[in-house]
Amino acid sequence: MLGTAADAEDVLQDAWLRWQSADRADVADPGAYLATVVTRLSLTALGSARARREVYVGPWLPEPVDTTSDPTLGAENTEALSLAVLLLLERLTPAERAAYVLHEAFDYPFQRIAEVLEVSEANARQLASRARKHITEERRTVVTGGQRDHLLAAFLAAAQSGDLEALEATLSEDAVSLSDGGGLVSAARKPVHGRQRVAQLILGVLEKFGQGIETVAVVANGAGAMLGVREGHPVALWTLDIAPDGVRRLMIVMNPHKLERFAASALSHS
């Protein structure tokens, strides 16, 4: 719902305090009560979170979750929890976002979603339908696991060898690269568009900053990703949004605050 661990933890702490002070005799279903409280607190928190992102330095990307040690976490809903989808959720209204997350990621029935959002069941269905339509239009066709692994391997091999032509061949014509440094590290301040420009950016970044960096395969949000590690510390996480015609979106998280939860994965390969 919120895109960062810190915001999520704040909401959970607030929800826990409300649960502690709640009259348990009035709570027929603790799970439903807590889900409702967390969702409504998240809707409130989205307002201030979006205000902060308006003054964020450079592109903002969701904070990735390290699921390397438990790749089955959310495996049934990997698509709904992927970084690419989380980024697209930013374009939805808060209510659409809540309806999509509750239905697609947690399989909530529309009657229950309506109760959580305090709307009619028909409105809940409409909110989820609009959200799904927007996500589907943006995502187009999603590739299978085997196709994704093959293209990921080709992308990585071309990038590491510095082969510009081979790297361009792994990218879709309308590829875009987003780099999130948060103003804390050197990163592209604007999205880079187009197959040729994205390929040139990748090789330029690797040539300029790749010295002494080891690339480690990790699992972020239930999908394969590449973690750049220098002297036991994570410095960048590369994730790819892949379509049948190639990599359509490259997301590079370099903001050190968003990489803190990958410290264990970095240390294990140092």
C-alpha positions as CSV (number, residue, x, y, z in Angstrom):
1,M,0.0,0.0,0.0
2,L,2.7,2.5,1.0
3,G,5.9,1.5,-0.9
4,T,8.4,1.8,1.9
5,A,9.1,-0.3,5.0
6,A,9.3,2.7,7.3
7,D,5.8,3.9,6.4
8,A,4.5,0.4,6.7
9,E,6.1,0.0,10.2
10,D,4.6,3.3,11.3
11,V,1.1,2.1,10.3
12,L,1.5,-1.3,12.0
13,Q,2.7,0.3,15.2
14,D,-0.3,2.6,15.2
15,A,-2.6,-0.3,14.4
16,W,-1.1,-2.3,17.3
17,L,-1.7,0.6,19.7
18,R,-5.3,0.8,18.7
19,W,-5.6,-3.0,19.1
20,Q,-4.2,-2.8,22.6
21,S,-6.8,-0.2,23.6
22,A,-9.7,-1.8,21.8
23,D,-12.5,-3.4,23.8
24,R,-12.0,-7.0,22.7
25,A,-15.6,-7.9,23.7
26,D,-16.7,-5.7,20.8
27,V,-14.4,-7.4,18.3
28,A,-16.0,-10.5,16.7
29,D,-13.2,-11.1,14.2
30,P,-9.8,-9.9,15.2
31,G,-8.3,-10.5,11.7
32,A,-11.0,-8.5,10.0
33,Y,-10.7,-5.8,12.6
34,L,-7.0,-5.4,12.1
35,A,-7.1,-5.6,8.3
36,T,-9.7,-2.8,8.4
37,V,-7.6,-0.6,10.7
38,V,-4.4,-1.2,8.8
39,T,-6.1,-0.4,5.4
40,R,-7.7,2.8,6.7
41,L,-4.5,4.0,8.3
42,S,-2.7,3.3,5.1
43,L,-5.1,5.4,3.1
44,T,-4.5,8.3,5.5
45,A,-0.7,7.7,5.3
46,L,-0.7,7.8,1.5
47,G,-1.6,11.5,1.5
48,S,1.6,12.5,3.4
49,A,3.7,9.9,1.6
50,R,2.7,11.3,-1.8
51,A,3.4,14.8,-0.7
52,R,7.0,13.7,0.3
53,R,7.4,12.1,-3.1
54,E,6.6,15.3,-4.9
55,V,9.8,16.8,-3.6
56,Y,11.9,13.6,-3.9
57,V,15.2,14.0,-5.7
58,G,15.0,12.1,-9.0
59,P,12.7,9.2,-9.8
60,W,11.0,7.5,-6.8
61,L,10.9,3.7,-6.7
62,P,9.2,1.4,-4.2
63,E,11.5,0.0,-1.5
64,P,12.3,-3.6,-2.5
65,V,11.7,-6.5,0.0
66,D,14.4,-9.1,0.3
67,T,12.7,-12.5,-0.1
68,T,16.0,-14.4,-0.9
69,S,15.8,-16.5,2.3
70,D,12.1,-17.3,1.7
71,P,11.4,-17.1,-2.0
72,T,8.0,-18.8,-1.5
73,L,6.9,-15.7,0.5
74,G,3.9,-14.4,-1.5
75,A,4.8,-16.8,-4.3
76,E,1.1,-17.2,-5.3
77,N,0.8,-13.4,-5.7
78,T,4.2,-12.6,-7.0
79,E,2.8,-10.6,-9.9
80,A,0.7,-8.4,-7.7
81,L,3.6,-7.7,-5.3
82,S,6.3,-7.1,-7.9
83,L,8.2,-3.9,-8.0
84,A,6.9,-3.1,-11.4
85,V,3.3,-3.4,-10.2
86,L,4.0,-1.5,-7.0
87,L,5.4,1.4,-9.1
88,L,2.2,1.4,-11.2
89,L,0.1,1.5,-8.1
90,E,1.4,5.0,-7.5
91,R,-0.8,6.2,-10.4
92,L,-4.0,4.9,-8.8
93,T,-6.3,6.7,-6.4
94,P,-5.9,5.5,-2.8
95,A,-9.2,3.7,-2.9
96,E,-8.3,2.0,-6.2
97,R,-5.0,1.0,-4.8
98,A,-6.6,-0.5,-1.6
99,A,-9.2,-2.4,-3.6
100,Y,-6.5,-3.8,-5.9
101,V,-4.2,-4.9,-3.1
102,L,-6.9,-6.5,-1.0
103,H,-8.4,-8.4,-3.9
104,E,-5.3,-9.3,-6.0
105,A,-2.7,-9.8,-3.3
106,F,-4.9,-11.1,-0.5
107,D,-7.9,-12.5,-2.3
108,Y,-10.5,-10.5,-0.3
109,P,-14.1,-10.9,-1.6
110,F,-15.7,-7.7,-2.8
111,Q,-18.2,-7.6,0.0
112,R,-15.4,-7.5,2.5
113,I,-13.5,-4.9,0.6
114,A,-16.7,-2.8,0.5
115,E,-16.9,-3.0,4.3
116,V,-13.2,-2.0,4.8
117,L,-13.5,1.0,2.4
118,E,-17.0,1.9,3.6
119,V,-18.5,1.8,0.1
120,S,-21.1,-0.3,-1.7
121,E,-20.1,-3.7,-3.0
122,A,-20.7,-2.5,-6.6
123,N,-18.4,0.4,-6.0
124,A,-15.7,-1.9,-4.6
125,R,-15.9,-4.0,-7.7
126,Q,-15.7,-0.9,-9.9
127,L,-12.6,0.4,-7.9
128,A,-10.8,-3.0,-8.4
129,S,-11.8,-3.2,-12.0
130,R,-10.5,0.2,-12.8
131,A,-7.2,-0.5,-11.0
132,R,-6.8,-3.9,-12.8
133,K,-7.5,-2.3,-16.2
134,H,-4.9,0.3,-15.6
135,I,-2.3,-2.2,-14.5
136,T,-3.1,-4.6,-17.3
137,E,-2.8,-1.8,-20.0
138,E,0.5,-0.8,-18.6
139,R,1.9,-4.3,-18.2
140,R,0.7,-5.6,-21.5
141,T,1.8,-9.3,-21.8
142,V,3.7,-10.8,-18.9
143,V,6.3,-13.5,-19.8
144,T,6.6,-16.9,-18.2
145,G,9.3,-17.8,-15.7
146,G,11.4,-19.6,-18.3
147,Q,11.3,-16.7,-20.7
148,R,12.1,-14.3,-18.0
149,D,15.1,-16.3,-16.8
150,H,16.5,-16.7,-20.3
151,L,16.2,-12.9,-21.1
152,L,17.6,-12.0,-17.7
153,A,20.7,-14.2,-18.3
154,A,21.2,-12.7,-21.8
155,F,20.8,-9.2,-20.3
156,L,23.4,-9.9,-17.6
157,A,25.9,-11.5,-20.0
158,A,25.7,-8.6,-22.4
159,A,26.0,-6.0,-19.7
160,Q,29.0,-7.7,-18.0
161,S,30.8,-8.2,-21.4
162,G,30.1,-4.6,-22.4
163,D,28.5,-5.7,-25.7
164,L,26.3,-2.8,-26.7
165,E,24.7,-4.5,-29.6
166,A,23.8,-7.6,-27.6
167,L,22.5,-5.5,-24.8
168,E,20.3,-3.5,-27.1
169,A,18.9,-6.8,-28.4
170,T,17.6,-7.6,-24.9
171,L,15.7,-4.4,-24.6
172,S,12.3,-3.5,-26.0
173,E,12.2,-0.5,-28.4
174,D,10.4,1.7,-25.8
175,A,12.6,0.6,-22.9
176,V,12.9,3.0,-19.9
177,S,15.4,3.2,-17.1
178,L,14.6,4.6,-13.6
179,S,17.4,5.2,-11.1
180,D,16.5,6.0,-7.5
181,G,19.3,7.6,-5.6
182,G,17.2,9.8,-3.4
183,G,19.7,12.6,-3.7
184,L,22.0,10.6,-1.5
185,V,24.2,8.9,-4.2
186,S,25.0,9.8,-7.8
187,A,22.1,8.6,-10.0
188,A,20.3,9.7,-13.2
189,R,17.8,12.5,-12.1
190,K,15.4,11.8,-14.9
191,P,14.0,8.6,-16.6
192,V,16.0,7.5,-19.6
193,H,13.9,6.4,-22.6
194,G,14.7,4.3,-25.7
195,R,16.6,1.1,-26.4
196,Q,19.8,2.7,-27.5
197,R,20.0,5.4,-24.7
198,V,19.1,2.8,-22.0
199,A,21.8,0.4,-23.2
200,Q,24.4,3.2,-23.3
201,L,23.4,4.3,-19.8
202,I,23.8,0.8,-18.4
203,L,27.3,0.3,-19.9
204,G,28.3,3.8,-18.8
205,V,27.2,3.2,-15.2
206,L,29.0,-0.1,-15.1
207,E,32.2,1.4,-16.5
208,K,32.1,4.3,-14.1
209,F,30.8,2.7,-10.9
210,G,31.2,-1.0,-11.4
211,Q,34.8,-1.3,-10.2
212,G,35.0,-3.6,-7.2
213,I,31.3,-4.4,-7.3
214,E,30.2,-8.1,-7.3
215,T,26.9,-8.9,-8.8
216,V,24.8,-11.3,-6.6
217,A,21.6,-13.0,-7.6
218,V,18.8,-12.3,-5.1
219,V,15.1,-12.6,-4.9
220,A,13.3,-9.2,-4.4
221,N,9.5,-9.2,-4.0
222,G,9.4,-12.9,-5.0
223,A,11.2,-12.4,-8.3
224,G,14.9,-12.6,-9.4
225,A,17.0,-9.5,-9.1
226,M,20.6,-8.4,-9.2
227,L,22.3,-7.0,-6.1
228,G,25.5,-5.0,-6.5
229,V,27.8,-5.5,-3.5
230,R,31.0,-3.7,-2.6
231,E,33.0,-4.7,0.4
232,G,30.1,-6.5,1.9
233,H,27.6,-3.7,1.5
234,P,24.7,-3.4,-0.9
235,V,25.1,-0.5,-3.3
236,A,22.5,-1.1,-6.0
237,L,19.6,-3.4,-6.7
238,W,18.7,-3.9,-10.4
239,T,15.2,-5.3,-11.2
240,L,13.8,-5.9,-14.7
241,D,10.2,-5.7,-16.0
242,I,10.3,-8.0,-18.9
243,A,7.8,-8.3,-21.9
244,P,7.9,-10.8,-24.8
245,D,9.8,-8.2,-26.9
246,G,12.5,-7.6,-24.2
247,V,13.2,-5.6,-21.1
248,R,10.7,-2.7,-21.0
249,R,11.6,-1.2,-17.7
250,L,14.9,-1.2,-15.7
251,M,14.6,-0.1,-12.1
252,I,17.8,0.6,-10.2
253,V,17.4,1.2,-6.5
254,M,20.6,3.0,-5.2
255,N,19.1,4.9,-2.2
256,P,21.1,3.3,0.7
257,H,18.0,3.6,3.0
258,K,16.1,1.4,0.7
259,L,18.8,-1.3,0.5
260,E,19.3,-1.7,4.3
261,R,17.2,-4.9,4.3
262,F,19.6,-6.5,1.8
263,A,22.5,-6.2,4.1
264,A,22.3,-9.9,5.1
265,S,22.3,-11.0,1.5
266,A,25.3,-8.8,0.8
267,L,27.3,-10.1,3.8
268,S,26.6,-13.7,2.9
269,H,28.4,-13.1,-0.4
270,S,31.3,-10.9,0.8
